């Protein structure tokens, strides 16, 4: 109650009208005569400096705000550390995935290179065949399964090359 009285009195003291201050003093008189509050509270209202009451309340509020700010700071730092840990785990996971994919690409490139090399080797072996054997091979490959004669178009091409 002393805080309420101090704030009300401080607010009223800034006004030019003394009528409100008289009503406030009359209210305090009613509180004292009716024993609404204990003696310590009444003593603080009458004998304390109102600016001291307000200053004490403000210092208590500042200390409470400081305590809350420290708690929030600690909580935010803990949350941030959790996010950093989560980020590092995710980064490690992604780098592992990238390495796996790069290894797969490298393996496929090696397989393709080996396949190309094998094809080149086969082509080289065809190039070194004597021309007669190559023509016979083409002629036999063009033979239809139902007849023993070669296909007319391939046979014509093979005879033209002779």
C-alpha positions as CSV (number, residue, x, y, z in Angstrom):
1,X,0.0,0.0,0.0
2,X,2.8,2.5,0.6
3,X,3.8,2.1,-3.1
4,X,0.3,2.9,-4.2
5,X,0.2,5.9,-2.0
6,X,3.6,7.1,-3.1
7,X,2.7,6.8,-6.8
8,X,-0.6,8.5,-6.4
9,X,0.9,11.3,-4.3
10,X,3.7,11.8,-6.8
11,X,1.2,12.0,-9.7
12,X,-1.0,14.4,-7.8
13,X,1.9,16.6,-6.8
14,X,2.6,17.5,-10.4
15,X,-0.9,18.9,-10.8
16,X,-1.7,22.5,-9.9
17,X,-4.9,21.5,-8.1
18,X,-4.4,20.8,-4.4
19,X,-8.0,19.4,-4.1
20,X,-6.9,15.9,-5.0
21,X,-4.0,15.9,-2.5
22,X,-6.6,16.8,0.2
23,X,-8.7,13.9,-0.8
24,X,-5.7,11.5,-0.7
25,X,-4.8,12.8,2.8
26,X,-8.4,12.2,3.9
27,X,-8.3,8.6,2.5
28,X,-5.1,7.9,4.5
29,X,-6.9,9.3,7.6
30,X,-9.8,6.8,7.0
31,X,-7.3,3.9,6.6
32,X,-5.6,4.8,9.9
33,X,-8.8,5.3,11.9
34,X,-10.3,2.1,10.6
35,X,-7.1,0.0,10.9
36,X,-7.4,-1.4,7.4
37,X,-3.6,-1.9,7.4
38,X,-1.1,-2.9,10.0
39,X,0.9,-0.3,11.9
40,X,4.1,-0.9,9.9
41,X,2.3,0.0,6.7
42,X,0.7,3.1,8.2
43,X,4.1,4.2,9.5
44,X,5.6,3.8,6.0
45,X,2.9,5.9,4.5
46,X,3.1,8.8,7.0
47,X,6.8,8.9,7.9
48,X,8.6,7.7,4.8
49,X,9.8,9.9,2.0
50,X,7.6,9.2,-1.0
51,X,10.5,9.6,-3.4
52,X,12.5,7.0,-1.4
53,X,9.6,4.5,-1.7
54,X,9.5,5.0,-5.5
55,X,13.3,4.8,-5.8
56,X,13.4,1.6,-3.8
57,X,10.6,0.1,-6.0
58,X,12.5,1.1,-9.1
59,X,15.8,-0.5,-7.9
60,X,13.9,-3.7,-7.0
61,X,12.3,-3.8,-10.4
62,X,15.7,-3.1,-12.1
63,X,17.3,-6.0,-10.1
64,X,14.4,-8.3,-11.1
65,X,14.7,-7.2,-14.8
66,X,18.5,-7.9,-14.6
67,X,17.9,-11.4,-13.2
68,X,15.4,-12.1,-15.9
69,X,17.8,-10.8,-18.6
70,X,20.6,-13.1,-17.3
71,X,18.2,-16.1,-17.3
72,X,17.1,-15.3,-20.8
73,X,20.7,-14.8,-21.9
74,X,21.7,-18.2,-20.5
75,X,18.7,-19.9,-22.1
76,X,19.4,-18.3,-25.5
77,X,23.1,-19.4,-25.3
78,X,22.1,-22.9,-24.5
79,X,19.7,-22.9,-27.4
80,X,22.3,-21.5,-29.7
81,X,24.8,-24.2,-28.6
82,X,22.2,-26.8,-29.4
83,X,21.6,-25.3,-32.9
84,X,25.4,-25.2,-33.5
85,X,25.7,-28.9,-32.5
86,X,22.8,-29.8,-34.7
87,X,24.4,-27.8,-37.6
88,X,27.7,-29.6,-37.2
89,X,26.0,-33.0,-37.2
90,X,24.1,-32.0,-40.3
91,X,27.2,-30.7,-42.0
92,X,29.0,-34.0,-41.2
93,X,26.1,-36.0,-42.6
94,X,26.0,-33.9,-45.8
95,X,29.8,-34.1,-46.4
96,X,29.6,-37.9,-45.9
97,X,26.8,-38.0,-48.5
98,X,28.7,-35.8,-50.9
99,X,31.8,-38.1,-50.5
100,X,29.7,-41.1,-51.2
101,X,28.1,-39.6,-54.3
102,X,31.5,-38.5,-55.6
103,X,32.8,-42.0,-55.1
104,X,29.9,-43.4,-57.1
105,X,30.5,-40.9,-59.9
106,X,34.2,-41.8,-60.0
107,X,33.3,-45.5,-60.1
108,X,30.9,-45.0,-62.9
109,X,33.5,-42.9,-64.8
110,X,36.0,-45.7,-64.4
111,X,33.5,-48.3,-65.6
112,X,32.7,-46.2,-68.6
113,X,36.4,-45.7,-69.4
114,X,37.0,-49.4,-69.2
115,X,34.0,-50.1,-71.4
116,X,35.2,-47.6,-74.0
117,X,38.7,-49.1,-73.9
118,X,37.2,-52.6,-74.5
119,X,35.2,-51.2,-77.4
120,X,38.3,-49.6,-78.9
121,X,40.1,-52.9,-78.5
122,X,37.4,-54.7,-80.4
123,X,37.4,-52.1,-83.1
124,X,41.2,-52.3,-83.4
125,X,40.9,-56.1,-83.9
126,X,38.4,-55.6,-86.7
127,X,40.7,-53.1,-88.4
128,X,43.6,-55.6,-88.4
129,X,41.5,-58.3,-90.0
130,X,42.5,-59.1,-93.6
131,X,39.9,-57.8,-96.0
132,X,38.8,-61.2,-97.3
133,X,38.1,-62.5,-93.9
134,X,36.2,-59.4,-93.0
135,X,34.0,-59.6,-96.1
136,X,33.3,-63.3,-95.4
137,X,32.3,-62.4,-91.8
138,X,29.9,-59.7,-93.1
139,X,28.5,-62.1,-95.6
140,X,27.9,-64.9,-93.1
141,X,26.4,-62.4,-90.6
142,X,23.9,-61.3,-93.1
143,X,22.7,-64.8,-93.9
144,X,19.1,-65.3,-93.0
145,X,18.4,-68.2,-90.6
146,X,15.6,-69.7,-92.9
147,X,17.9,-69.8,-95.9
148,X,21.5,-70.3,-96.6
149,X,21.8,-67.4,-99.0
150,X,22.9,-64.0,-97.8
151,X,20.7,-61.0,-97.7
152,X,20.7,-59.3,-101.2
153,X,21.5,-55.9,-99.9
154,X,24.4,-56.9,-97.7
155,X,25.7,-59.4,-100.4
156,X,25.6,-56.6,-102.9
157,X,27.6,-54.3,-100.5
158,X,30.1,-57.0,-99.9
159,X,30.6,-57.7,-103.6
160,X,31.0,-54.1,-104.3
161,X,33.8,-53.8,-101.8
162,X,35.7,-56.6,-103.6
